[in-house]
Each structure stands twice: as structure tokens, then as C-alpha cells.
Amino acid sequence: MLLEVKNINKAFPGVQALDEVSFILNEGEVHALVGENGAGKSTLMNIISGVFKPDSGEIKINGNKIEINSPKHSLKLGISMIYQEISLVPELSIAENIFIDKIPRIKSSPLVDWKKLYEDTSRVLEKVKLAKNPKDKALNLSVGQQQMIQLAKAIARDSKIIILDEPTASITEADTKILFEIIQKFKSEKKSIIYISHRLEEIFNIADRVTVLRDGKYIETLNIKDTNKDEIISKMVGRYLKNMFPDRNAKLGNDILRVNGLTKESMLENVDFNLREGEIVGVYGLMGSGRTELALALFGVYPIDSGDIFINNKKVKIKSPRDAMRLGIGYLSEDRKDKSIFPILNVKENITIANLNKYKGILFINNKKEIEESKRFIEKLSIKVSSFGQKIMNLSGGNQQKVIVSRLLAVAPKILILDEPTRGIDVGAKAEIHSFIENLTENNVAILFISSDLPEVIGISDRIIVMRENTIAGIFPGNQQTDEETLLRAASPN
């Protein structure tokens, strides 16, 4: 037993985040931690990594009771936490980012020992299989490479406990494979990994044991070899989810969106497709394939160089997001943290902010109308909040996502472009969002559904567009009629 967390309690205003939670991590194991958004996973990890102090309970490392006072203290104890959001300094070099808290100095001098810094960095980069110049700036790295740099920081600190929070949420299949190889190497070196992920198939690939939290309480710890996906999901949500994807009884109407020869220099090349009323068209592709660029072009963030866009068979020009919204197009960004939520605003304000004209009075915004609208969506999407006045930054990721979806729906679009709408949220929230999307299509809303989750794309879509190298590589049937291998083959460079 390397780490023991016993009877931990932690409360925030209006919320009991952890209630008598216990957790044990053994030496040289990968221990998965799962639960719905708001189950207490992040709070528990923030306590272990010194960000929060528990209200009560105890932590032991190697049998010795420890009070972790700060993140710096946790690092000294051999604990590194790698967050889902990349936490590198873009303008600094790879070497400076890795050794930012322990830059080597020339003996008896305040000057940096650059030779040693670069040599040490090269050795660490080799361990994470990253062939990069230590002098390269972090801003020039891909998301997957940045994730490897964060792992390299943990190696440079010789951490014994490494906490990985949704490490594959934003990286490619190839980078995920490399990550798993590095984790196996960590295990062989007797390092211990706490692995947080909503992608349960990964847990069965990499973990030895799994602990389930629900509503801030410890539920059970299971050996991976003795359990299955359905059992874990039932313990996470407190019930069996019969179907992750609703049965599709789509009655498709006429073309509501059609694009011909859509081209944007270095982003899109000669893209053609159509979208019908009440239809869900999935968009799949590897990172850099042009998926998000397609969404941003249709929403007017990247005005196109050539090609035509038709809405209801009428040719339109979309030069800005304002144009797109006026034409009935809504867009959900893949970047919830930086491009979707207004963190210091409350839930009500985040829901209504895109359509304030709807709530205006003679001189001021009609607060009563805003409250009524936000309450309607909170009930409709089962958003877990203490009140509509709660700041959105204090909600779980899944509930933040539901608030953003509510904002879109408050505008009543006829075409919804959803870019990774279920990334980083739990299976229960995913099923709720899938069901809600299905309900929208019954009212003739058309959905362009972008996702890197292959089972999701196959399960929810009527048709699937596969993108490769900034153009469409193929269009395939959805509703479980196409297998993952076919889509991966179409998405992979020749």
C-alpha cells in the first residue's frame, strides 16, 4: 500500500463534495477512478495533490500519516497531477517547461546551466518517446505532444504517484497508444498511476483496479478482471442504462443545409455535403483533419474563400457568427473552458446571454423572464445546480455542458453544429444529451455532430462524414451500420 486516503470529507457552500470517502493505491498499479461529473473525483484528487485541504479524514503515504499543505508540498512527497487542461507556459521552451521548478544552475552561480538543462531534457524526452528539440517553444507543439511534456515533468521530478485526469480527451489514437506504453513502463518501475477517465474501454485496457464514486460517496473498488462495463456504469449512475443511444425513428425532411465546393486556404478543400431536416450527420476524423475548421467556416468564424452555402435551397453568405445565428445556425465549441462558458457569470446569465433581446424590458433586462427561462432549461436538461444564481465555474463539466446546450436552445436554431458535445462528461450525462438531441430532431432541428468517439458517432448518427486532410474522405451509413475499422481506415492518411 503506497497511498491510503481514509474517511475524507470536504464541503463547499451548498455542496457536500466528499462524504467519508476512502481510497487505496498500491505500489506499481494503475488504479482507475470513475464516476459521473460531480461525483467527487476532482475534489479527491485536488486534496491528494494539495490544492484543497480536507475538512476531516486522513492521508497516509507508505503508512505514515501526512498533512498535504500545498501543491508544492505534494510534489516534494512524490505526487504529480496532470490535469486535462494543458498547463504549460507557451512562450517557454520544452526544457524550461519541464524543469520550471528546478532549473539547474552553474555551481556557485545564479546563472542557468543551459548545457545540463538541455541534456537532462533530452533524456526525459526519450522516455516519453518524443523526438523534439529541447529548445522548441511549447506553443509549437500539438496537443498530444504537450500532453507528453506534462508526463515528462512528472518523470523529471521522479514522482512515485502520477494522477492523470482525462489524459486522452484531446489527443489522437496514435498518441493514446504511446501514452499507454509509457504507463506500462511506469508500472514496471513501481510507479503508481491514478487514472481518471470517462472512456471506460480505456480503463479495461490499462487499469488493474477501479474505484467508483457517486454523489461524493465511495461506492466500491473492483478488480478489472472481475467486472464489466455494464456493472461499472450501473454503480456510477445508480441504475442500469439500457441504451446509451436512443432508437432513431427519424422522419427526415428536405435539405436544410447544402454546401458545394467549400474551400478555405490551408483549412478546407472542396467540401460537399447536405443536411436534412431532423437528421443527425456525424463528422469523424483524426486531429487536424478539418472537422472543427468545417464547423467554424459554417458558423462564419472563418469566412470561406470559395464555394456555396445554401439554407432551405437559398444561397447565403456567412461572413460572421452574427450572420450564422441570424440564419438559424447554432454552434457549440469543443473548447468548453476557454470558448464556451463565462466562468464568473452565473447559470442564468450563461443560459440567456446569447439572446438578450428576448428578455429586454423598456429600459432594462427583464430579470423575471430570464429566471423563468433558465429554470425551464435546468428542469428540461436535469442540470444539477444549487440555484440558477450559482456561478457556472462551480459546476461539474457535464452540468456546464448542459448549460451551454441550453444557451444554444434558447436561441431556437434550426441547424445545430455540436463539436465534441460529450467530451469529458460522464456516461449518464452523455445518455441524457443523446436523448435530448434525439428529441430536437423530432422537431425538425438538423444536427451536425462532430466527435472523436467512434462508438458515439456510429450510434447516434443517421449518416457519417469522414474527413481526412481537410476534405471529405467518404460518407457512410450510421445507426450501427458501419464498423469502427471502416471509419478509421477512411480517416487515416494514405
C-alpha positions as CSV (number, residue, x, y, z in Angstrom):
1,M,0.0,0.0,0.0
2,L,1.6,3.2,-1.2
3,L,-1.2,5.7,-0.6
4,E,-4.2,5.4,1.7
5,V,-7.0,8.0,1.9
6,K,-9.4,7.4,4.7
7,N,-12.8,8.9,5.6
8,I,-12.2,12.1,3.7
9,N,-14.9,14.8,4.0
10,K,-15.0,18.1,2.0
11,A,-17.8,20.6,1.8
12,F,-18.2,23.7,-0.4
13,P,-21.0,26.3,0.0
14,G,-24.2,24.4,-0.5
15,V,-22.5,21.2,-1.6
16,Q,-21.1,18.2,0.3
17,A,-18.4,17.3,-2.3
18,L,-16.9,14.3,-0.4
19,D,-18.7,12.2,2.2
20,E,-16.5,9.7,4.1
21,V,-14.5,8.7,1.0
22,S,-11.7,6.2,1.2
23,F,-9.3,5.1,-1.5
24,I,-6.2,2.9,-1.6
25,L,-3.4,2.9,-4.2
26,N,-0.9,0.1,-4.3
27,E,2.7,0.3,-5.5
28,G,3.1,-0.3,-9.2
29,E,-0.6,-0.3,-10.1
30,V,-2.9,1.6,-12.4
31,H,-6.0,2.4,-10.3
32,A,-8.9,3.9,-12.3
33,L,-11.2,6.4,-10.6
34,V,-14.6,6.8,-12.2
35,G,-17.9,8.4,-11.5
36,E,-20.4,10.9,-13.0
37,N,-19.5,14.6,-13.2
38,G,-19.9,15.9,-9.7
39,A,-19.2,12.5,-8.1
40,G,-16.2,14.0,-6.3
41,K,-13.3,12.6,-8.4
42,S,-11.6,16.0,-9.0
43,T,-12.1,17.2,-5.4
44,L,-10.5,14.0,-4.1
45,M,-7.5,14.4,-6.4
46,N,-7.2,18.1,-5.6
47,I,-6.9,17.0,-1.9
48,I,-4.3,14.4,-2.7
49,S,-2.3,17.0,-4.8
50,G,-2.6,19.7,-2.1
51,V,-4.9,22.1,-3.9
52,F,-7.6,21.7,-1.2
53,K,-7.4,20.7,2.4
54,P,-10.0,18.1,3.7
55,D,-12.5,19.1,6.4
56,S,-11.7,15.8,8.1
57,G,-10.1,12.4,7.4
58,E,-6.5,11.3,7.0
59,I,-4.0,10.6,4.3
60,K,-1.1,8.1,4.6
61,I,1.9,7.6,2.4
62,N,3.9,4.4,3.0
63,G,1.9,4.0,6.2
64,N,2.9,7.5,7.5
65,K,0.1,10.0,8.2
66,I,0.7,13.1,6.2
67,E,-1.0,16.6,6.0
68,I,-0.5,17.8,2.5
69,N,-0.3,21.6,2.8
70,S,0.1,22.8,-0.8
71,P,0.7,21.6,-4.4
72,K,4.4,22.3,-3.8
73,H,4.4,20.0,-0.7
74,S,2.6,17.3,-2.7
75,L,5.4,17.4,-5.3
76,K,8.0,17.0,-2.6
77,L,6.1,13.9,-1.5
78,G,6.4,12.5,-5.0
79,I,2.9,13.2,-6.2
80,S,2.3,14.8,-9.7
81,M,-1.1,15.7,-11.1
82,I,-1.5,16.1,-14.8
83,Y,-4.7,18.0,-15.5
84,Q,-7.0,17.6,-18.5
85,E,-6.3,21.2,-19.4
86,I,-2.7,21.7,-20.6
87,S,-0.8,23.7,-18.1
88,L,2.4,24.7,-20.0
89,V,3.9,28.2,-20.5
90,P,3.5,28.6,-24.3
91,E,6.4,31.1,-24.8
92,L,8.9,29.0,-22.8
93,S,10.9,26.2,-24.3
94,I,10.2,22.5,-23.8
95,A,13.3,22.3,-21.5
96,E,12.1,25.3,-19.4
97,N,8.6,23.9,-19.1
98,I,9.8,20.5,-17.9
99,F,12.3,21.8,-15.3
100,I,10.4,25.1,-14.5
101,D,10.7,24.5,-10.7
102,K,14.2,23.0,-10.7
103,I,16.3,24.8,-13.4
104,P,19.9,23.7,-13.0
105,R,22.4,26.4,-12.1
106,I,26.1,26.7,-12.7
107,K,28.0,25.8,-9.5
108,S,28.2,28.8,-7.1
109,S,26.4,31.0,-9.5
110,P,22.8,32.2,-10.2
111,L,23.4,31.5,-14.0
112,V,21.4,28.8,-15.7
113,D,23.4,25.7,-16.7
114,W,21.9,25.5,-20.2
115,K,24.1,22.6,-21.3
116,K,22.9,20.4,-18.4
117,L,19.3,21.6,-18.8
118,Y,19.2,20.5,-22.5
119,E,21.0,17.2,-21.8
120,D,18.6,16.4,-18.9
121,T,15.6,17.3,-21.1
122,S,16.8,15.1,-24.0
123,R,17.0,12.1,-21.6
124,V,13.4,12.7,-20.3
125,L,12.0,13.3,-23.8
126,E,13.4,9.9,-24.8
127,K,11.4,8.3,-22.0
128,V,8.2,9.7,-23.4
129,K,9.1,8.9,-27.0
130,L,9.1,12.5,-28.1
131,A,11.7,13.4,-30.7
132,K,11.8,17.2,-30.2
133,N,14.5,19.8,-29.7
134,P,14.5,20.9,-26.1
135,K,14.8,24.5,-27.3
136,D,11.5,24.4,-29.2
137,K,8.7,26.5,-27.7
138,A,5.7,24.8,-26.2
139,L,3.3,26.8,-28.3
140,N,4.6,25.0,-31.5
141,L,3.6,21.5,-30.1
142,S,0.5,19.6,-30.9
143,V,-1.9,18.9,-28.1
144,G,-0.7,15.3,-27.9
145,Q,2.9,16.4,-27.7
146,Q,2.0,19.0,-25.0
147,Q,0.4,16.1,-23.0
148,M,3.7,14.2,-23.3
149,I,5.6,17.2,-22.0
150,Q,3.4,17.2,-18.9
151,L,4.3,13.5,-18.4
152,A,7.9,14.4,-18.9
153,K,7.6,16.9,-16.0
154,A,6.4,14.1,-13.7
155,I,9.3,11.9,-14.8
156,A,11.8,14.7,-14.2
157,R,10.5,15.1,-10.7
158,D,10.9,11.3,-10.2
159,S,7.2,11.2,-9.0
160,K,6.1,7.9,-7.4
161,I,2.4,8.8,-7.8
162,I,1.1,10.2,-11.0
163,I,-2.5,11.4,-11.3
164,L,-3.8,11.5,-14.9
165,D,-7.1,13.4,-15.4
166,E,-8.8,12.6,-18.7
167,P,-5.4,12.2,-20.4
168,T,-6.8,11.1,-23.8
169,A,-9.6,13.6,-24.1
170,S,-7.9,15.7,-26.7
171,I,-5.2,13.5,-28.2
172,T,-5.1,11.2,-31.2
173,E,-5.4,7.4,-31.3
174,A,-1.6,7.2,-32.1
175,D,-0.8,9.4,-29.1
176,T,-3.1,7.4,-26.9
177,K,-1.2,4.2,-27.8
178,I,2.1,5.9,-26.9
179,L,0.6,7.1,-23.6
180,F,-0.4,3.6,-22.7
181,E,3.1,2.2,-23.5
182,I,4.6,4.9,-21.2
183,I,2.1,4.0,-18.4
184,Q,3.1,0.3,-18.7
185,K,6.8,1.4,-18.3
186,F,5.8,3.4,-15.2
187,K,4.3,0.2,-13.7
188,S,7.4,-1.8,-14.4
189,E,9.4,0.9,-12.5
190,K,7.0,0.5,-9.5
191,K,5.4,3.9,-10.1
192,S,1.6,4.1,-9.3
193,I,-1.0,5.8,-11.5
194,I,-4.4,7.1,-10.6
195,Y,-6.2,7.2,-13.9
196,I,-9.4,9.3,-14.3
197,S,-11.4,8.8,-17.5
198,H,-15.0,8.7,-18.8
199,R,-13.8,6.3,-21.6
200,L,-14.5,3.0,-19.9
201,E,-13.0,1.0,-22.8
202,E,-9.6,2.6,-21.9
203,I,-9.9,1.5,-18.3
204,F,-10.2,-2.1,-19.3
205,N,-7.1,-1.7,-21.4
206,I,-4.9,-0.1,-18.8
207,A,-6.1,-0.4,-15.2
208,D,-5.7,-3.1,-12.6
209,R,-8.5,-1.9,-10.3
210,V,-11.3,0.6,-10.5
211,T,-12.9,2.7,-7.7
212,V,-16.4,4.1,-8.2
213,L,-17.6,7.3,-6.6
214,R,-21.2,8.6,-6.8
215,D,-22.6,11.8,-5.3
216,G,-19.5,12.3,-3.3
217,K,-19.6,8.9,-1.7
218,Y,-17.4,5.8,-2.1
219,I,-19.3,3.0,-3.8
220,E,-16.9,0.1,-4.4
221,T,-13.5,-0.9,-5.6
222,L,-13.4,-3.7,-8.2
223,N,-10.6,-5.8,-9.9
224,I,-10.8,-5.0,-13.6
225,K,-10.6,-8.7,-14.5
226,D,-13.7,-9.5,-12.3
227,T,-16.1,-6.8,-13.7
228,N,-17.5,-5.4,-16.9
229,K,-18.6,-2.1,-18.4
230,D,-22.3,-2.5,-17.6
231,E,-21.6,-3.2,-13.9
232,I,-19.3,-0.2,-13.6
233,I,-21.9,2.1,-15.3
234,S,-24.7,0.8,-13.1
235,K,-22.6,1.6,-10.0
236,M,-21.7,5.1,-11.4
237,V,-25.3,6.1,-12.1
238,G,-27.1,4.0,-9.5
239,R,-29.1,2.3,-12.2
240,Y,-28.7,0.3,-15.4
241,L,-28.6,2.4,-18.6
242,K,-30.5,0.3,-21.1
243,N,-29.3,2.3,-24.1
244,M,-26.6,4.8,-24.5
245,F,-28.1,5.9,-27.8
246,P,-31.9,6.4,-28.3
247,D,-33.7,4.4,-31.0
248,R,-33.8,6.5,-34.1
249,N,-37.2,7.0,-35.7
250,A,-36.2,9.9,-37.8
251,K,-38.6,11.3,-40.3
252,L,-36.2,13.3,-42.5
253,G,-37.4,16.3,-44.3
254,N,-35.9,18.4,-47.1
255,D,-32.4,19.7,-47.3
256,I,-32.0,22.5,-44.8
257,L,-28.2,22.9,-45.4
258,R,-26.2,22.2,-48.5
259,V,-22.6,23.1,-49.2
260,N,-20.8,22.8,-52.6
261,G,-17.1,23.2,-53.1
262,L,-16.5,24.8,-49.7
263,T,-12.8,25.9,-49.6
264,K,-10.7,27.8,-47.1
265,E,-7.0,28.0,-47.7
266,S,-5.0,25.5,-45.6
267,M,-8.2,24.5,-43.7
268,L,-10.8,23.1,-46.1
269,E,-10.7,21.9,-49.7
270,N,-13.7,21.3,-52.0
271,V,-16.1,20.1,-49.3
272,D,-19.6,18.9,-50.5
273,F,-22.4,17.6,-48.3
274,N,-26.1,18.1,-47.4
275,L,-28.0,18.0,-44.1
276,R,-31.8,17.3,-44.0
277,E,-34.4,18.5,-41.5
278,G,-34.5,16.2,-38.5
279,E,-31.2,14.5,-39.5
280,I,-28.1,13.8,-37.4
281,V,-25.0,13.8,-39.5
282,G,-21.9,12.7,-37.6
283,V,-18.5,14.1,-38.6
284,Y,-15.4,12.0,-37.7
285,G,-11.8,12.5,-38.4
286,L,-8.4,12.4,-36.8
287,M,-6.9,15.5,-35.2
288,G,-6.1,18.1,-37.9
289,S,-8.4,16.5,-40.4
290,G,-10.5,19.7,-40.8
291,R,-13.5,18.8,-38.6
292,T,-13.5,21.8,-36.4
293,E,-12.5,24.1,-39.3
294,L,-15.6,23.0,-41.2
295,A,-17.8,23.9,-38.2
296,L,-16.1,27.3,-37.8
297,A,-16.5,28.0,-41.5
298,L,-20.2,27.2,-41.4
299,F,-20.6,29.5,-38.4
300,G,-18.7,32.4,-40.0
301,V,-15.6,32.4,-37.8
302,Y,-13.5,31.5,-40.9
303,P,-15.3,33.1,-43.9
304,I,-14.8,30.8,-46.9
305,D,-12.6,31.6,-49.9
306,S,-14.8,29.8,-52.4
307,G,-17.8,27.5,-52.7
308,D,-21.5,27.9,-52.0
309,I,-23.7,27.5,-48.9
310,F,-27.5,27.0,-49.3
311,I,-30.0,27.1,-46.5
312,N,-33.5,25.9,-47.5
313,N,-32.3,26.0,-51.1
314,K,-31.4,29.7,-50.9
315,K,-27.8,30.7,-51.4
316,V,-26.4,32.6,-48.4
317,K,-23.3,34.4,-47.4
318,I,-22.0,33.8,-43.9
319,K,-19.2,36.2,-43.1
320,S,-19.6,36.3,-39.3
321,P,-21.2,34.3,-36.4
322,R,-23.9,37.1,-36.3
323,D,-24.8,36.1,-39.9
324,A,-24.9,32.4,-39.0
325,M,-27.1,33.0,-36.0
326,R,-29.5,35.2,-38.0
327,L,-29.8,32.3,-40.5
328,G,-30.7,29.9,-37.7
329,I,-27.4,28.2,-37.1
330,G,-26.2,27.5,-33.5
331,Y,-22.6,26.3,-32.7
332,L,-21.2,24.6,-29.6
333,S,-17.4,24.8,-29.4
334,E,-15.2,21.8,-28.5
335,D,-13.3,24.1,-26.0
336,R,-15.8,24.4,-23.1
337,K,-13.4,26.1,-20.8
338,D,-11.9,28.9,-22.9
339,K,-14.5,29.4,-25.7
340,S,-17.9,28.5,-24.2
341,I,-18.5,29.3,-20.6
342,F,-18.4,32.7,-18.9
343,P,-16.9,31.4,-15.7
344,I,-17.6,34.4,-13.4
345,L,-21.3,34.6,-14.6
346,N,-24.0,32.5,-13.0
347,V,-26.0,29.8,-14.6
348,K,-28.9,32.1,-15.5
349,E,-26.7,34.6,-17.2
350,N,-24.8,31.8,-19.1
351,I,-28.1,30.5,-20.5
352,T,-29.6,33.8,-21.6
353,I,-26.6,35.8,-22.7
354,A,-26.8,34.9,-26.4
355,N,-30.3,36.1,-26.8
356,L,-30.7,39.1,-24.5
357,N,-33.2,40.8,-26.9
358,K,-35.7,38.1,-25.9
359,Y,-35.6,39.3,-22.3
360,K,-35.4,43.1,-22.7
361,G,-37.9,45.4,-21.0
362,I,-38.5,49.1,-21.5
363,L,-35.1,50.2,-20.0
364,F,-33.5,47.1,-18.6
365,I,-33.3,43.3,-19.0
366,N,-36.4,41.6,-17.6
367,N,-34.9,39.5,-14.8
368,K,-38.2,37.6,-14.2
369,K,-38.2,36.4,-17.8
370,E,-34.5,35.4,-17.6
371,I,-35.2,33.4,-14.4
372,E,-38.2,31.6,-15.9
373,E,-36.2,30.6,-19.0
374,S,-33.2,29.4,-17.0
375,K,-35.4,27.4,-14.7
376,R,-37.1,25.8,-17.7
377,F,-33.8,24.6,-19.1
378,I,-32.5,23.5,-15.7
379,E,-35.5,21.2,-15.4
380,K,-35.5,20.1,-19.0
381,L,-31.9,19.0,-19.1
382,S,-31.7,17.9,-15.4
383,I,-28.9,20.4,-14.7
384,K,-27.6,19.8,-11.1
385,V,-27.3,23.3,-9.5
386,S,-27.9,24.7,-6.1
387,S,-29.7,27.6,-7.7
388,F,-29.9,29.5,-11.0
389,G,-27.6,32.1,-9.4
390,Q,-24.8,29.6,-8.9
391,K,-21.6,30.5,-10.8
392,I,-21.1,28.2,-13.7
393,M,-17.4,27.7,-12.8
394,N,-18.5,25.9,-9.7
395,L,-20.5,23.2,-11.7
396,S,-19.2,19.9,-12.9
397,G,-18.1,19.6,-16.5
398,G,-21.2,17.7,-17.5
399,N,-23.5,20.3,-16.0
400,Q,-21.5,23.1,-17.6
401,Q,-22.0,21.4,-20.9
402,K,-25.8,21.2,-20.3
403,V,-25.9,24.9,-19.5
404,I,-24.1,25.7,-22.8
405,V,-26.5,23.5,-24.7
406,S,-29.4,25.4,-23.0
407,R,-27.9,28.7,-24.2
408,L,-28.0,27.4,-27.8
409,L,-31.5,26.1,-27.5
410,A,-32.7,29.4,-26.0
411,V,-31.9,31.0,-29.4
412,A,-34.1,28.2,-31.1
413,P,-31.8,27.4,-34.0
414,K,-32.9,25.1,-36.9
415,I,-29.3,23.9,-37.5
416,L,-27.1,22.9,-34.6
417,I,-23.4,22.3,-35.0
418,L,-22.1,20.4,-32.0
419,D,-18.3,20.0,-31.7
420,E,-17.4,17.3,-29.2
421,P,-20.6,17.9,-27.2
422,T,-19.9,15.0,-24.8
423,R,-16.2,15.3,-24.3
424,G,-15.1,14.9,-20.7
425,I,-18.6,14.2,-19.3
426,D,-19.8,11.0,-17.7
427,V,-21.9,8.2,-19.2
428,G,-25.1,9.3,-17.5
429,A,-24.8,12.9,-18.8
430,K,-23.9,11.6,-22.2
431,A,-27.0,9.4,-22.4
432,E,-29.1,12.5,-21.3
433,I,-27.6,14.7,-24.0
434,H,-28.0,11.9,-26.7
435,S,-31.7,11.6,-25.7
436,F,-32.2,15.4,-25.8
437,I,-30.6,15.6,-29.3
438,E,-33.0,12.9,-30.5
439,N,-35.9,14.9,-29.2
440,L,-34.7,18.0,-31.0
441,T,-34.6,16.2,-34.4
442,E,-38.3,15.2,-33.8
443,N,-39.0,19.0,-34.1
444,N,-37.1,19.1,-37.4
445,V,-33.8,20.5,-36.0
446,A,-30.9,19.3,-38.0
447,I,-27.7,18.3,-36.2
448,L,-24.1,18.3,-37.4
449,F,-22.5,16.1,-34.7
450,I,-18.7,16.2,-34.5
451,S,-17.0,13.6,-32.3
452,S,-13.7,11.7,-31.9
453,D,-15.6,9.0,-30.0
454,L,-16.2,6.3,-32.7
455,P,-18.9,4.3,-30.9
456,E,-20.8,7.6,-30.3
457,V,-20.6,8.7,-33.9
458,I,-21.7,5.2,-35.1
459,G,-24.5,5.0,-32.5
460,I,-26.1,8.4,-32.8
461,S,-25.8,9.4,-36.5
462,D,-28.0,8.8,-39.5
463,R,-25.1,9.3,-41.8
464,I,-21.3,9.8,-41.0
465,I,-19.0,12.1,-42.8
466,V,-15.3,11.1,-42.5
467,M,-12.8,13.9,-43.0
468,R,-9.1,13.5,-43.9
469,E,-6.6,16.1,-44.8
470,N,-9.1,19.0,-44.9
471,T,-11.6,17.3,-47.2
472,I,-14.3,14.6,-47.1
473,A,-12.9,11.1,-47.5
474,G,-16.2,9.4,-47.5
475,I,-19.8,9.4,-46.3
476,F,-21.1,6.2,-44.6
477,P,-24.4,5.0,-43.1
478,G,-24.9,5.5,-39.4
479,N,-27.3,3.7,-36.9
480,Q,-24.7,1.0,-36.2
481,Q,-24.5,0.1,-39.9
482,T,-20.8,0.9,-40.2
483,D,-18.0,-0.5,-38.1
484,E,-15.1,1.4,-36.4
485,E,-12.4,-0.2,-38.6
486,T,-14.1,1.1,-41.8
487,L,-14.2,4.7,-40.4
488,L,-10.6,4.5,-39.1
489,R,-9.4,3.3,-42.4
490,A,-11.1,6.1,-44.2
491,A,-9.8,8.7,-41.7
492,S,-6.2,7.6,-41.9
493,P,-3.7,9.2,-44.3
494,N,-2.8,7.0,-47.3
